[in-house]
Amino acid sequence: MQWTTLMKKEMLQFWRNKQIIWVPLVMAILAVMDPITYYFLPEILELSGGLPEGAVFEIPELTANDSFLLGVESLNFMGVMLLLLISMGAIAAERKSGVAEMMYTKPIHPFSYMMSKWLALLIVAAVALFTALAFNWYYTNVLYGELAFFVMLKTFGFYMVWLMFIVAVAIFFNAFLSKPGLVFASAAGVIFVMNLIDTFLGHKLSYFPNRLTSHLEEMLYSQKVPGELYMTAGVILITVCVLLGGSTVIFKNKKI
């Protein structure tokens, strides 16, 4: 009952500030922007004045898999940053306003409090991701060719594991930082460092969390789920459990 009450409170807040509506819409725009722009690029160039006389610009033809992957990759940066933005004040803002201090005077278990925050954000992330991928899948089928709906569902399932990690990182920093801006900077810094590690050492770290997108690309082109994708998802889930457990312990012992 305690956890259910907290979840209702969180979801009501997301409804009142309309994040449950505008976050999916923004994610959908991000997911379809590149595929649509690429398809109409010749017309865009023509309207902008065209190419200099004698210049030749050949645009490679995209397949349905290429188009869908463009949308997924668009979410890797802007989508993640958007998710961090709505997560940065999950606890830090309540600590700053004094709401978190009130929690210590109530018989509320820290784990219930932390999990309600994480799961509420995860619901918003799931709605946003499904909306974004559904729009991307639709426009891919209209503009580039047929892509099975089941492929979109598999991509949604595995990419949600990555978003679970992103929200868990934000919750972890929320547990002991009192300024939302600092939470965002810290979480974004962690993601940036992980991207650097993936860039330079990703070929040696097959199960590194950031390799998830690369394994999703392999899944799209091979039409089967590679073993590395399962292992990477498993590593991410274990890391999420560690982050949430650490967040609960820190929040329980952290003085407001």
Disulfide bonds with the S-S distance in Angstrom:
none
